[in-house]
Structure formats: C-alpha cells, structure tokens
Amino acid sequence: MRILEFPRIGERCYEQLLANGMLVRVVPKRGFARKYAFVAVDFGAIDTSFVRNGVRVRVPDGIAHYLEHKMFDLPEGSADAMFAALGASPNAFTSYAMTAYHFSCTEHFADNLRLLLRMVTTPYFTPESVEKERGIITQEIRMYEDSAEQRAAEDLFSALYREHPVRASIAGTVESIGRITAASLYDCFRAFYQPSNMVLCVTGDVNAQEVMEIAEAMTPKASSGLPERDYGAPEEMRPAEARTLRRMEISMPTFALGFKCEPVGKGEESMRREIVGDIAAEILVGESSPLYQRLYESGLIDGGFSVGYESVKDACLISASGDSDDPEAVLRAILEEAERISREGFEPDLFRRLKKSALGRRTRDLDSFESICYRICAYRFDGVDYFTFPEAYASVTPEDVQDFLSKTVRPERAAISVVRPKK
C-alpha cells in the first residue's frame, strides 16, 4: 500500500493494486460517521461488440444495465435485503461507459464491504429470475420513452453518429432486452467483471489497511484476459443526420443540439480536453455569456437550458438542450456567436472568471463522498488520476478554448433533434 499526497487540494489517499489487478483507493475523511464504498466496472452500455478468445461477440443493447439489475441476486437471496439488515443504503447505476455499485452506512462497514465485493463477483442468474426482471426493465424503458428530454438526447446521439454504439439507449429497447438470456448475462460477466477491470474506492473515517485486506480476501485471486472492444469504424466529423423530428404528447417543443468533436485518447490529455470543452461551452452560451442573456431575454430559452461538453470513449461533443418555441433560431444564434468568437475572441476576464469558478466547483465537490468515488473510478478508466485536476486547469489557456470553438462549433458538424407537440 502506498500513500499519495495532493497538497494543492489538501487530500491524501491510500492506494494498492492487488495481485489480481483490482485497484483499491481509500480517501480518508476523519470525524465523519458516514462511510461510503463504490465498486466500478469498466463495462457500460456501449460495450456490446467485442472479441473474446478469438470469437467476435455481439450482445443485445441494454445488457450492461440488465446485468446491473441481476447482480443483486445471490444464491441465498436478495443483496438488497442483506444490506438493509446491516443498516446500509445500497444502489447501482449503468452509464454509457461504466457500471457501478455502492453503499453508504454508519455501522457494520466491514460486513457491508464484504457483502458488496461478494455481490459484484458472484454471478447467479436463473432463467426464471431473468424472465421476471424483463418485465421490470420493460417498465423502466417505457418510462424513458415517455420523457421528451430523454428522447431528444438519444435522438441527438443517433443523428450525430453513424456507427458508434452511443447511438443506442443505455437501457436498450423492449425488443433488444427480449433477446437477453441467463447465458448471455454469464458471458458478459465472465468477459468484463474481472478484478483487473474494476476499481474499489472507499471514503470516510475508515481503516485503509482493513479495506485492503477485505478486498484481497473477497475478490478472485486472478483475472483472465479482457476482451477487445469494438466501437465501430472511426467517425467522420459530419453528422449522420443534420435534423431529426419527433412528436409526443407535450405542451412545448424541446430540443437537443450538438457539435461533433475529434475523439481524444486516454491519459492527461483526456482530462485537459474535458476542461477546455466545458469552459468553451460556458463562454459560448453558458449562464455568464452574453449570448445566454440575449436568448433568455428574447424568450428563446428558459431557465432549464443547459450546455456542456460530453465524452464517451471516441464519442465527443458539445451539446445544448432545453425548451424553445424556435429551436432552429437557438442553433443559428449559437453558430453566429461561435463565428464571432473565432473572429474577435472573448473577454480575458470572462475566461479567468469561468476557469476559477469551474476549479472552485471541482474543489468543493471533494466534500461529496459520491462525487469523489465516481470521479476517481471514471478517470482511472481513462488513464488519469482525478486528483491531478488542478494541474490540468492551470495548463489551459484562452488560446486553447478559442481554437477548440473555432474547429468544433461549425455548421457542418452540427445536428439538432427536436420533439414537438402532437397538436
């Protein structure tokens, strides 16, 4: 076990790479009664096509999310009930890029940690339980299908990308999950739920050595080889479709628009690009920008409007979304403002203020146990230590942001998805 010091953010952590390849990191928070543990698996909704043992495999869309549900089944019963008996609050989620399982508690921490690690390393799927879960997940999918904002976001990914699996919904479709079986769940578990493909992060007033010993005792002794993932052919920067339109039972049009960015590899550059992208989005049409004020005052957007940078393993974009009676006018205004910034630049004070504000938000987020653990794991899978973010912010310049906007926010890279009322 080694001790890592990060004086710029006042953090210390304990880290150990187990013999089986699992990374364990403990971030101590002395004096807190609450303790939090988070296991992340580098397996998400986009990991549906891969090569394992020389065999090409294509699993149904939504299988990572389905597997997340079924991992709470243990041979002796429901892990949910076992956590509850130990006074813990468990949960899990699946994103495009990862699956995560976590709990918080104030007592019986060691027992809860043993249960969490046993749960994520013990597959137990029967045909009957898999079939029962299908109805539950079908209801969840129907709920997503009734959300105009969700449909606009998913339609945007489908418009922007031709082949990348980010085109598919995280939960899949009713048709795709109908093809999931106990055998296909076991296949994905064996392929991706390897200790070397997992990170355990713990924070709270805990004993780091005890955490390491529990992790070593409760996880397999070795990992097998990981599959080779396939996200499709490299994408050109022109979207597959420039416009999509859907009609639903809503009262006001909602939209999502995006601009395709060149993908960036793993490591420090991925973190730096995210920072550049976020600041660029804020300068372009964030709440502090002149354009946001004009759009808001003219009634083209409301307080629900949001903008940001997104990156999911070779799929990168600046996106904006919200409600508007004229989404196309919002897109035109954003393109015009980007062209003006490319030509004239932006106020240096605005850049400094936004950069300082973003760094401050990240630093404040270190008070959140959930945020610490999620980000440590997500950035680890991208090949970078999250706690180095102050150095990454320090390296970003106004020229980086202006260059990024000039290359990215262009008509030929834009797509917009709109959901309008049926009537």
C-alpha positions as CSV (number, residue, x, y, z in Angstrom):
1,M,0.0,0.0,0.0
2,R,1.3,3.4,-0.9
3,I,0.3,6.9,0.4
4,L,-0.4,9.6,-2.2
5,E,-0.3,13.3,-1.3
6,F,-2.1,16.0,-3.2
7,P,-1.2,19.3,-1.4
8,R,-2.9,21.6,-4.0
9,I,-6.3,20.2,-2.9
10,G,-5.4,19.1,0.6
11,E,-6.1,15.5,0.0
12,R,-4.3,12.3,1.0
13,C,-5.2,8.8,-0.1
14,Y,-4.1,5.2,0.3
15,E,-3.8,3.1,-2.8
16,Q,-3.0,-0.5,-3.6
17,L,-3.0,-2.6,-6.8
18,L,-4.0,-6.1,-5.7
19,A,-2.3,-9.1,-7.1
20,N,-5.5,-9.9,-9.1
21,G,-5.3,-6.4,-10.8
22,M,-8.0,-4.6,-8.9
23,L,-7.1,-1.1,-7.9
24,V,-8.2,-0.1,-4.4
25,R,-8.1,3.5,-3.2
26,V,-9.1,4.9,0.2
27,V,-9.7,8.6,0.7
28,P,-9.9,9.2,4.5
29,K,-12.4,11.7,5.9
30,R,-11.7,11.8,9.6
31,G,-14.5,12.5,12.0
32,F,-17.4,11.6,9.7
33,A,-19.9,9.0,10.9
34,R,-20.9,8.1,7.3
35,K,-18.8,5.7,5.3
36,Y,-19.1,5.1,1.5
37,A,-17.9,2.3,-0.8
38,F,-18.1,2.3,-4.6
39,V,-17.1,-0.5,-7.0
40,A,-16.9,0.5,-10.6
41,V,-16.7,-1.9,-13.6
42,D,-15.2,-0.7,-16.9
43,F,-18.3,-2.0,-18.7
44,G,-21.1,0.2,-19.9
45,A,-23.9,0.4,-22.4
46,I,-21.6,0.9,-25.4
47,D,-19.7,-2.3,-24.8
48,T,-22.0,-4.5,-26.9
49,S,-19.5,-5.6,-29.5
50,F,-16.2,-7.3,-28.6
51,V,-13.8,-10.1,-29.4
52,R,-13.1,-12.7,-26.7
53,N,-10.9,-15.7,-27.0
54,G,-10.7,-15.1,-30.8
55,V,-14.5,-15.1,-31.1
56,R,-16.4,-12.0,-32.2
57,V,-19.4,-11.4,-29.9
58,R,-22.4,-9.0,-30.4
59,V,-24.7,-8.9,-27.3
60,P,-28.1,-7.2,-27.2
61,D,-28.4,-3.5,-26.5
62,G,-29.1,-2.8,-22.8
63,I,-27.3,-5.9,-21.5
64,A,-25.0,-4.0,-19.2
65,H,-28.0,-2.3,-17.5
66,Y,-29.8,-5.7,-17.3
67,L,-26.7,-7.3,-15.7
68,E,-26.6,-4.5,-13.1
69,H,-30.1,-5.4,-12.0
70,K,-29.3,-9.1,-11.8
71,M,-26.1,-8.7,-9.8
72,F,-28.2,-8.0,-6.7
73,D,-29.3,-11.7,-6.8
74,L,-27.2,-14.0,-4.7
75,P,-27.7,-17.8,-4.2
76,E,-29.1,-17.2,-0.6
77,G,-31.4,-14.3,-1.5
78,S,-31.5,-10.6,-2.3
79,A,-28.4,-8.5,-1.6
80,D,-30.8,-5.5,-1.1
81,A,-32.3,-7.2,1.9
82,M,-28.9,-8.2,3.3
83,F,-27.7,-4.6,3.1
84,A,-30.8,-3.4,4.8
85,A,-30.3,-5.9,7.6
86,L,-26.8,-4.4,8.1
87,G,-28.1,-0.8,8.1
88,A,-26.7,0.1,4.7
89,S,-28.3,2.0,1.8
90,P,-27.2,0.3,-1.5
91,N,-27.7,1.4,-5.1
92,A,-26.2,1.0,-8.6
93,F,-26.3,2.6,-12.0
94,T,-25.2,1.9,-15.5
95,S,-23.9,4.7,-17.8
96,Y,-22.6,4.5,-21.4
97,A,-19.1,3.7,-20.1
98,M,-19.4,2.0,-16.7
99,T,-21.5,0.1,-14.2
100,A,-21.2,1.0,-10.6
101,Y,-22.4,-0.5,-7.3
102,H,-22.2,1.4,-4.0
103,F,-23.5,1.7,-0.5
104,S,-23.4,4.1,2.5
105,C,-23.6,3.3,6.1
106,T,-22.7,4.4,9.6
107,E,-22.2,1.0,11.2
108,H,-21.2,-2.5,10.2
109,F,-18.9,-1.1,7.5
110,A,-16.6,-4.1,7.2
111,D,-19.6,-6.5,6.8
112,N,-21.2,-4.3,4.2
113,L,-18.0,-4.0,2.3
114,R,-17.6,-7.8,2.3
115,L,-21.2,-8.1,1.0
116,L,-20.6,-5.6,-1.8
117,L,-17.5,-7.3,-3.0
118,R,-19.1,-10.7,-2.9
119,M,-22.1,-9.4,-4.8
120,V,-20.1,-8.0,-7.7
121,T,-18.0,-11.1,-8.0
122,T,-20.8,-13.7,-7.7
123,P,-23.0,-14.2,-10.7
124,Y,-26.3,-16.0,-10.0
125,F,-28.8,-16.0,-12.9
126,T,-31.6,-18.4,-13.4
127,P,-33.9,-18.4,-16.4
128,E,-36.9,-17.7,-14.1
129,S,-35.3,-14.7,-12.4
130,V,-34.0,-13.3,-15.7
131,E,-37.5,-13.5,-17.2
132,K,-39.0,-11.8,-14.1
133,E,-36.5,-9.0,-14.4
134,R,-37.5,-8.5,-18.1
135,G,-40.9,-7.1,-17.0
136,I,-39.3,-4.7,-14.5
137,I,-36.9,-3.3,-17.0
138,T,-39.6,-3.1,-19.7
139,Q,-41.5,-0.7,-17.4
140,E,-38.3,1.3,-16.9
141,I,-37.8,1.6,-20.7
142,R,-41.4,2.7,-21.2
143,M,-40.8,5.4,-18.6
144,Y,-37.8,6.7,-20.5
145,E,-39.8,6.6,-23.7
146,D,-42.3,9.0,-22.2
147,S,-39.7,11.6,-21.4
148,A,-39.3,14.2,-24.2
149,E,-36.0,15.3,-22.9
150,Q,-34.6,11.7,-22.9
151,R,-35.9,11.1,-26.4
152,A,-34.3,14.4,-27.7
153,A,-30.9,13.5,-26.1
154,E,-31.0,9.9,-27.6
155,D,-32.1,11.2,-31.0
156,L,-29.2,13.6,-31.0
157,F,-26.6,10.8,-30.5
158,S,-28.3,8.8,-33.3
159,A,-28.2,11.9,-35.5
160,L,-24.5,12.7,-34.8
161,Y,-23.1,9.1,-35.0
162,R,-23.3,6.6,-37.8
163,E,-21.8,3.5,-36.1
164,H,-20.7,4.3,-32.5
165,P,-22.8,2.3,-30.0
166,V,-23.6,5.5,-28.1
167,R,-26.5,5.6,-30.6
168,A,-28.3,3.1,-28.5
169,S,-30.2,3.7,-25.3
170,I,-28.5,2.7,-22.1
171,A,-31.4,0.5,-21.1
172,G,-31.9,-0.8,-24.6
173,T,-35.3,-1.4,-26.2
174,V,-38.1,-3.7,-25.3
175,E,-37.1,-5.7,-28.4
176,S,-33.4,-5.9,-27.6
177,I,-33.8,-6.9,-23.9
178,G,-36.2,-9.6,-25.1
179,R,-33.1,-11.4,-26.5
180,I,-31.2,-11.3,-23.2
181,T,-30.8,-14.7,-21.5
182,A,-29.1,-16.1,-18.4
183,A,-26.4,-17.5,-20.8
184,S,-25.7,-14.0,-22.4
185,L,-25.5,-12.4,-18.9
186,Y,-22.9,-15.0,-17.8
187,D,-21.0,-14.3,-21.0
188,C,-20.8,-10.6,-20.2
189,F,-19.9,-11.2,-16.6
190,R,-17.0,-13.5,-17.5
191,A,-15.8,-11.1,-20.1
192,F,-15.9,-7.8,-18.1
193,Y,-16.4,-8.5,-14.4
194,Q,-12.7,-9.2,-13.9
195,P,-10.9,-7.7,-10.9
196,S,-8.4,-6.0,-13.3
197,N,-11.4,-4.3,-14.9
198,M,-12.7,-2.9,-11.6
199,V,-11.9,-0.2,-9.1
200,L,-12.9,-0.1,-5.5
201,C,-13.0,3.4,-3.9
202,V,-13.8,4.0,-0.2
203,T,-14.1,7.2,1.7
204,G,-15.0,8.1,5.2
205,D,-13.4,7.5,8.6
206,V,-12.1,4.0,7.8
207,N,-9.0,1.9,8.3
208,A,-7.2,1.7,5.0
209,Q,-5.3,-1.4,5.8
210,E,-8.6,-3.2,6.8
211,V,-10.1,-2.1,3.4
212,M,-7.2,-3.6,1.5
213,E,-7.3,-6.9,3.4
214,I,-11.1,-7.2,2.9
215,A,-10.7,-6.5,-0.8
216,E,-7.9,-9.1,-1.2
217,A,-9.9,-11.7,0.7
218,M,-13.3,-11.2,-1.0
219,T,-12.2,-11.0,-4.7
220,P,-10.9,-13.7,-7.1
221,K,-7.2,-14.4,-6.8
222,A,-6.5,-13.7,-10.5
223,S,-8.1,-12.1,-13.6
224,S,-8.4,-13.6,-17.0
225,G,-7.7,-11.6,-20.2
226,L,-10.1,-8.8,-21.1
227,P,-11.9,-8.7,-24.5
228,E,-11.0,-6.4,-27.3
229,R,-13.8,-3.8,-27.6
230,D,-15.2,-2.6,-30.9
231,Y,-16.9,0.8,-31.2
232,G,-17.1,0.8,-35.0
233,A,-15.1,2.5,-37.7
234,P,-13.6,5.9,-37.0
235,E,-16.3,8.6,-37.4
236,E,-16.1,11.5,-39.8
237,M,-16.9,14.8,-38.2
238,R,-20.0,15.4,-40.4
239,P,-23.1,14.0,-38.6
240,A,-25.2,11.1,-40.0
241,E,-28.2,13.4,-40.0
242,A,-28.5,17.2,-39.5
243,R,-32.1,17.2,-38.3
244,T,-34.5,14.8,-36.5
245,L,-38.1,15.5,-35.5
246,R,-40.3,13.5,-33.2
247,R,-43.8,14.3,-32.0
248,M,-45.1,13.5,-28.5
249,E,-47.8,14.5,-26.0
250,I,-46.1,17.6,-24.7
251,S,-47.1,21.2,-24.4
252,M,-43.9,22.9,-25.7
253,P,-41.1,21.9,-28.1
254,T,-37.9,20.6,-26.5
255,F,-34.6,20.1,-28.3
256,A,-31.0,18.9,-28.0
257,L,-28.3,20.1,-30.3
258,G,-24.7,19.1,-30.6
259,F,-21.4,19.6,-32.4
260,K,-19.1,16.7,-33.1
261,C,-15.5,16.9,-31.7
262,E,-12.5,14.8,-32.7
263,P,-12.0,12.0,-30.2
264,V,-9.1,12.2,-27.7
265,G,-7.1,9.3,-26.3
266,K,-6.7,8.3,-22.7
267,G,-4.5,9.9,-20.2
268,E,-3.9,13.5,-19.1
269,E,-5.0,14.9,-22.5
270,S,-8.5,13.5,-22.0
271,M,-8.9,15.4,-18.7
272,R,-7.4,18.6,-20.3
273,R,-9.8,18.3,-23.3
274,E,-12.8,18.0,-21.0
275,I,-11.8,21.2,-19.2
276,V,-11.3,23.0,-22.4
277,G,-14.6,21.8,-23.7
278,D,-16.5,22.8,-20.6
279,I,-15.0,26.3,-20.5
280,A,-15.6,26.7,-24.2
281,A,-19.3,25.7,-23.8
282,E,-19.7,28.2,-20.9
283,I,-18.1,31.0,-22.9
284,L,-20.2,30.3,-25.9
285,V,-23.7,30.1,-24.3
286,G,-23.3,29.4,-20.5
287,E,-25.3,31.5,-18.0
288,S,-22.5,34.1,-17.7
289,S,-22.2,34.6,-21.5
290,P,-23.7,37.5,-23.5
291,L,-25.5,35.1,-25.8
292,Y,-27.3,33.3,-23.0
293,Q,-28.6,36.7,-21.8
294,R,-29.8,37.6,-25.2
295,L,-31.5,34.3,-25.8
296,Y,-33.1,34.3,-22.3
297,E,-34.4,37.9,-22.6
298,S,-35.9,37.2,-26.0
299,G,-37.7,34.2,-24.7
300,L,-35.9,31.7,-27.0
301,I,-34.7,29.7,-23.9
302,D,-35.7,29.5,-20.3
303,G,-34.0,28.5,-17.0
304,G,-33.9,24.9,-18.0
305,F,-31.4,25.5,-20.8
306,S,-28.1,23.7,-20.3
307,V,-24.8,23.4,-22.2
308,G,-21.7,21.3,-21.7
309,Y,-19.0,19.0,-23.1
310,E,-19.5,15.3,-23.2
311,S,-17.1,12.4,-24.0
312,V,-17.8,8.7,-24.1
313,K,-14.9,6.6,-25.5
314,D,-14.4,8.0,-29.0
315,A,-17.7,9.9,-29.0
316,C,-17.1,13.6,-28.1
317,L,-19.4,16.6,-28.5
318,I,-20.5,20.0,-27.2
319,S,-24.2,19.8,-26.5
320,A,-27.0,22.1,-25.5
321,S,-30.6,21.3,-24.6
322,G,-33.8,22.9,-23.3
323,D,-37.3,24.0,-24.3
324,S,-37.9,26.6,-27.0
325,D,-40.6,27.6,-29.4
326,D,-37.9,28.0,-32.1
327,P,-35.0,25.6,-31.6
328,E,-33.6,26.4,-35.0
329,A,-33.2,30.0,-34.0
330,V,-31.2,28.9,-31.0
331,L,-28.9,26.8,-33.2
332,R,-28.4,29.8,-35.6
333,A,-27.6,32.1,-32.7
334,I,-25.0,29.7,-31.3
335,L,-23.4,29.3,-34.7
336,E,-23.3,33.1,-35.2
337,E,-21.7,33.6,-31.8
338,A,-19.1,30.9,-32.4
339,E,-18.2,32.6,-35.7
340,R,-17.9,36.0,-33.9
341,I,-15.7,34.5,-31.2
342,S,-13.5,32.9,-33.8
343,R,-13.1,36.2,-35.4
344,E,-12.9,38.6,-32.4
345,G,-12.1,36.4,-29.4
346,F,-13.7,36.8,-26.0
347,E,-13.0,38.8,-22.9
348,P,-10.0,37.6,-20.9
349,D,-11.8,38.4,-17.7
350,L,-14.6,36.1,-18.7
351,F,-12.1,33.2,-19.3
352,R,-10.4,33.8,-16.0
353,R,-13.6,34.0,-14.1
354,L,-15.1,30.9,-15.6
355,K,-11.9,28.9,-15.2
356,K,-11.6,29.9,-11.5
357,S,-15.3,29.1,-10.9
358,A,-15.0,25.7,-12.5
359,L,-11.9,24.9,-10.5
360,G,-13.7,26.0,-7.3
361,R,-16.7,23.8,-8.1
362,R,-14.5,20.8,-8.5
363,T,-12.7,21.5,-5.3
364,R,-16.0,21.9,-3.4
365,D,-17.1,18.6,-4.8
366,L,-14.4,16.9,-2.8
367,D,-16.8,17.2,0.1
368,S,-19.1,14.8,-1.6
369,F,-18.3,11.2,-1.0
370,E,-20.3,10.1,-4.1
371,S,-18.5,12.6,-6.4
372,I,-15.0,11.6,-5.1
373,C,-15.5,7.9,-5.7
374,Y,-17.3,8.3,-9.0
375,R,-14.7,10.6,-10.5
376,I,-11.7,8.6,-9.2
377,C,-13.1,5.5,-10.9
378,A,-14.2,7.2,-14.1
379,Y,-10.9,9.0,-14.6
380,R,-8.9,5.8,-13.7
381,F,-10.6,4.0,-16.6
382,D,-9.5,6.9,-18.8
383,G,-5.9,6.5,-17.6
384,V,-5.6,9.6,-15.4
385,D,-5.6,10.3,-11.7
386,Y,-8.5,12.6,-10.9
387,F,-6.8,14.4,-8.1
388,T,-4.4,16.0,-10.6
389,F,-7.2,18.2,-11.9
390,P,-5.7,21.5,-10.5
391,E,-2.6,21.0,-12.7
392,A,-4.8,20.3,-15.7
393,Y,-6.8,23.6,-15.1
394,A,-3.5,25.5,-14.7
395,S,-2.4,24.4,-18.2
396,V,-5.5,25.6,-20.1
397,T,-5.1,28.9,-21.9
398,P,-7.6,31.2,-23.7
399,E,-6.0,30.2,-27.0
400,D,-6.9,26.6,-26.3
401,V,-10.5,27.5,-25.8
402,Q,-10.8,29.8,-28.8
403,D,-9.1,27.2,-31.1
404,F,-11.4,24.5,-29.8
405,L,-14.5,26.6,-30.5
406,S,-13.3,27.6,-34.0
407,K,-12.8,24.0,-35.0
408,T,-15.8,22.5,-33.3
409,V,-18.8,24.8,-33.4
410,R,-19.4,24.8,-37.2
411,P,-22.5,24.2,-39.3
412,E,-21.0,21.1,-40.9
413,R,-20.5,19.5,-37.5
414,A,-24.0,20.3,-36.1
415,A,-27.1,18.2,-35.6
416,I,-30.3,19.1,-33.8
417,S,-33.1,16.8,-32.6
418,V,-36.5,18.4,-31.8
419,V,-39.5,17.0,-30.1
420,R,-42.7,18.9,-30.9
421,P,-46.2,18.6,-29.5
422,K,-48.6,16.3,-31.5
423,K,-51.2,19.0,-31.7
